[in-house]
Each structure stands twice: as C-alpha cells, then as structure tokens.
Amino acid sequence: MQTNKKVQVGIVGGTGYTGVELLRNLASHPSVEVTMITSRSENGVAVADMYPNLRGIYDLQFSVPNIEQLKTCDVVFFATPHGVAMSMAKALIEHGVKVIDLAADFRIENLALWEKWYGMTHTGADLMTDVVYGLPEYYRSRIKEAKIIANPGCYPTSILLGILPLLKTGLVETTSIIADGKSGVSGAGKGANVAMLGAEMSESFKAYGVNGHRHQPEMVEKMNEVTGTSVDLTFVPHLIPMVRGMESTIYATLTQDTSQEAIQALYEETYASEPFVDVMPAGSLPETRMVKGSNMCRMAIYRPAGGGRIVITSVIDNLVKGAAGQAIQNMNILFGLDERLGLNQVALLP
Ligand SMILES: NC(=O)c1ccc[n+]([C@@H]2O[C@H](COP(=O)([O-])OP(=O)(O)OC[C@H]3O[C@@H](n4cnc5c(N)ncnc54)[C@H](OP(=O)(O)O)[C@@H]3O)[C@@H](O)[C@H]2O)c1
C-alpha cells in the first residue's frame, strides 16, 4: 500500500506503558495518523495531560472503545490485557482492518495450552488461520499477508532471536536449552502492585515464575516448529531494579565441535540484513543501556573456555523491541512501508 494517504491508526488501551510507547514511536512516523486512542477509566482526558512528554505532539483525548469508530481505522493496536483483542478482532478484520495484538491472545497456536496458561476460555479459535506470529526476522513473508499479528512477548523476542540460528542449523541439542531472563519493572505494566513499589524492588534482585511462566510455552511452540522436534527449555525470569530493559542469557550444548568463530559467522550472516538485530563483535558484552528506547536487539555469542556449551547474551528494551517497537515494525511490513519508519530512535546512553 504505497500511497500518499496516511495509515489511520487506532490504539485500544492507551494508558499503559506500551500504549504510550506506541504513541512516542509513532510521533516520528511520517506515514501514519493516530485517530483514536481508548481508555475506559480516562475517557475525555487529553493524552498530553496524562503523558506530558507528548504535549504539543498529539491533539487526542482518550475515549471509550467503540467498535464502529475502530472500523474506520486501517490498523488497530491492542495494548490491553489478554482477552481483549480476541473479543474485538473478528469485527475488525471482517471490515478489512488489520489487528496487531501486543498481548498474548494469539501467540500460542495450541489453544488448549493457551487456556491452561492463561486461565480463561479462548474465544477466537476461528480467527487463528488469520494469525501470524509477529517476529519479523523469522516470519516476515507471512506477516505481509496476515490479518492479525500476534506480537511476541518480550522474553520470547530476546530469547528466540538469540537461540534460533543455532536451533535451525542443528548445532545445539534440543533437550537442554536454558534461558535466564531479566526484566526491568515496566514489564509488569502500570497497574498498582505492591511488589513493584520502590521500597520493595529497589536494591534487590530476584527470580520469579521459576515453576512456570507464560512465555515458556510460547517459546517452546516456536522452537518446536523450527526444529520439528520437542524442545526442552528451562526458562527462569528475573526482576531487576530498573525501569526498562531486558537481558537474556541463553545456554545451549553443542552437538558437534563447532568453533566460536564459525558460530559468530553464522550469526553475522543470519542477521546481516536485519535492521533491528545487531550481532556484536566477538568478545563484546551487550548492556541494556545500549538499546534503551530503541527497537534494537543486540547480542553476543560465546563458547566459554572452549567448552561444550554456547552462551548467547541478548538485550532489548522490553517496551520497544519487546512490545511497541516490534508492533510498529509489524505494521510497517503489513502496509508495505519501510520497516524502519518510526523506529529510528538511537538508544539513550548514558
Ligand atoms: N510492559 C511490557 O513490557 C510489555 C511487553 C510486551 C507485551 N506487553 C503486553 O502488552 C499489554 C499491555 O501492557 P501494558 O504494560 O501497556 O499495560 P496495562 O497496564 O496492561 O494496560 C492496560 C490498558 O488496557 C486498557 N484496558 C484494560 N482492560 C480493558 C478492556 N477490557 N477493554 C479495553 N481496554 C482495556 C486499560 O485502560 P482502561 O482500563 O482505562 O480501559 C489500559 O490502557 C499486556 O497484555 C502486556 O502483557 C507488555
């Protein structure tokens, strides 16, 4: 769709952190116009009153979701808790509106598994044939044709980008992948939560969801798809006392004696033409501040002490490549736009 008409954008759930991050990134997008942003609790409030960083940029007020108005958009982003997008997506796609869900409604194809992890009935089974998992580096050609994009979770984005080159080539065992993820507190959203209070989480560091986290089945399903086998993934998320950023360290056992140089070359080749994946030079160590506020995933690959394991360290900004930025990247692909539009922000450093 390469015309002069701007893509008309609606956002359902505009008051959360991913909603404001969509607005921040879309502010520099030359080919879109945000026409509607919803919040039931902030109906009538000006966006800039809630988010002063957007003063002078958007002349928009939050309004209650209205399906008839949303149908006038070209694309609707759902920056809502799970369960919301699947209740409205059918009416939108029937009207030719593309849907990009930042939540989990469409991320897992096995709906029985989805229901087990999300504890609710999935009401969108008939929509699943219209869904594509929105990890552009691996699903780009299918994203172009999709009606609904399941934007990946933040941990899955950092971990799948890190491990898939090795899994695709069979260079590592599928029975013992370990991924150790650490997220800033904005990953939990803006809702009041005692565990996220400054006095509770600052100057402290902990694992959570060790017995099982919803992103685990999402990742395993995609890993199984790539390998054609049943991957055993141990995933342990951690909460770190910072606002944004995510680092994942991934450990995998080599199936054959492959040099670190060969693996470095594999990664560089895999991501050579990807605008938002940076394979850093051998010996580098990615830091979350190297991607803060940007849509970039930076990673480095090691074979420590020449042993039998490969270690990948992968960083993203959970709100950008882990959510809103990737959603905009998917929108750009859907509408035949340059994938980098609206996503040229350089990371904030220091
Ligand atoms: N934070 C992250 O790093 C991150 C990363 C990847 C994905 N995600 C996912 O992105 C989604 C949004 O997360 P978030 O952190 O931005 O914020 P959030 O705190 O989950 O934001 C919720 C937003 O959705 C609206 N909402 C809630 N229930 C609704 C309903 N039934 N119908 C319509 N709107 C509803 C809320 O506004 P009203 O209640 O006023 O209508 C609010 O604007 C979540 O599914 C989350 O898992 C988050």
PDBQT file of the ligand as one rigid body, heavy atoms in Angstrom, charges set to zero:
ROOT
HETATM    1  N1  LIG A 401       5.014  -3.819  29.646  1.00  0.00    +0.000 N 
HETATM    2  C1  LIG A 401       5.752  -4.555  28.825  1.00  0.00    +0.000 C 
HETATM    3  O1  LIG A 401       6.999  -4.516  28.856  1.00  0.00    +0.000 OA
HETATM    4  C2  LIG A 401       5.095  -5.458  27.822  1.00  0.00    +0.000 A 
HETATM    5  C3  LIG A 401       5.893  -6.094  26.871  1.00  0.00    +0.000 A 
HETATM    6  C4  LIG A 401       5.273  -6.933  25.927  1.00  0.00    +0.000 A 
HETATM    7  C5  LIG A 401       3.901  -7.095  25.962  1.00  0.00    +0.000 A 
HETATM    8  N2  LIG A 401       3.159  -6.483  26.923  1.00  0.00    +0.000 N 
HETATM    9  C6  LIG A 401       1.711  -6.703  26.927  1.00  0.00    +0.000 C 
HETATM   10  O2  LIG A 401       1.080  -5.541  26.432  1.00  0.00    +0.000 OA
HETATM   11  C7  LIG A 401      -0.229  -5.416  27.012  1.00  0.00    +0.000 C 
HETATM   12  C8  LIG A 401      -0.373  -4.026  27.603  1.00  0.00    +0.000 C 
HETATM   13  O3  LIG A 401       0.542  -3.910  28.668  1.00  0.00    +0.000 OA
HETATM   14  P1  LIG A 401       0.892  -2.535  29.400  1.00  0.00    +0.000 P 
HETATM   15  O4  LIG A 401       2.020  -2.833  30.286  1.00  0.00    +0.000 OA
HETATM   16  O5  LIG A 401       0.990  -1.440  28.406  1.00  0.00    +0.000 OA
HETATM   17  O6  LIG A 401      -0.351  -2.097  30.239  1.00  0.00    +0.000 OA
HETATM   18  P2  LIG A 401      -1.541  -2.495  31.051  1.00  0.00    +0.000 P 
HETATM   19  O7  LIG A 401      -1.338  -1.947  32.373  1.00  0.00    +0.000 OA
HETATM   20  O8  LIG A 401      -1.863  -3.932  30.887  1.00  0.00    +0.000 OA
HETATM   21  O9  LIG A 401      -2.600  -1.541  30.228  1.00  0.00    +0.000 OA
HETATM   22  C9  LIG A 401      -3.830  -1.844  30.091  1.00  0.00    +0.000 C 
HETATM   23  C10 LIG A 401      -4.527  -0.883  29.119  1.00  0.00    +0.000 C 
HETATM   24  O10 LIG A 401      -5.618  -1.596  28.578  1.00  0.00    +0.000 OA
HETATM   25  C11 LIG A 401      -6.862  -0.951  28.875  1.00  0.00    +0.000 C 
HETATM   26  N3  LIG A 401      -7.835  -1.997  29.192  1.00  0.00    +0.000 N 
HETATM   27  C12 LIG A 401      -7.810  -2.859  30.247  1.00  0.00    +0.000 A 
HETATM   28  N4  LIG A 401      -8.853  -3.711  30.181  1.00  0.00    +0.000 NA
HETATM   29  C13 LIG A 401      -9.539  -3.391  29.053  1.00  0.00    +0.000 A 
HETATM   30  C14 LIG A 401     -10.721  -3.913  28.437  1.00  0.00    +0.000 A 
HETATM   31  N5  LIG A 401     -11.387  -4.950  28.966  1.00  0.00    +0.000 N 
HETATM   32  N6  LIG A 401     -11.138  -3.351  27.291  1.00  0.00    +0.000 NA
HETATM   33  C15 LIG A 401     -10.472  -2.315  26.735  1.00  0.00    +0.000 A 
HETATM   34  N7  LIG A 401      -9.340  -1.769  27.278  1.00  0.00    +0.000 NA
HETATM   35  C16 LIG A 401      -8.885  -2.308  28.428  1.00  0.00    +0.000 A 
HETATM   36  C17 LIG A 401      -6.526  -0.038  30.065  1.00  0.00    +0.000 C 
HETATM   37  O11 LIG A 401      -7.323   1.123  30.026  1.00  0.00    +0.000 OA
HETATM   38  P3  LIG A 401      -8.762   1.208  30.672  1.00  0.00    +0.000 P 
HETATM   39  O12 LIG A 401      -8.851   0.138  31.722  1.00  0.00    +0.000 OA
HETATM   40  O13 LIG A 401      -8.863   2.591  31.222  1.00  0.00    +0.000 OA
HETATM   41  O14 LIG A 401      -9.723   0.977  29.533  1.00  0.00    +0.000 OA
HETATM   42  C18 LIG A 401      -5.068   0.347  29.798  1.00  0.00    +0.000 C 
HETATM   43  O15 LIG A 401      -4.986   1.451  28.929  1.00  0.00    +0.000 OA
HETATM   44  C19 LIG A 401      -0.351  -6.537  28.062  1.00  0.00    +0.000 C 
HETATM   45  O16 LIG A 401      -1.075  -7.604  27.522  1.00  0.00    +0.000 OA
HETATM   46  C20 LIG A 401       1.102  -6.942  28.311  1.00  0.00    +0.000 C 
HETATM   47  O17 LIG A 401       1.235  -8.272  28.711  1.00  0.00    +0.000 OA
HETATM   48  C21 LIG A 401       3.725  -5.646  27.840  1.00  0.00    +0.000 A 
ENDROOT
TORSDOF 0
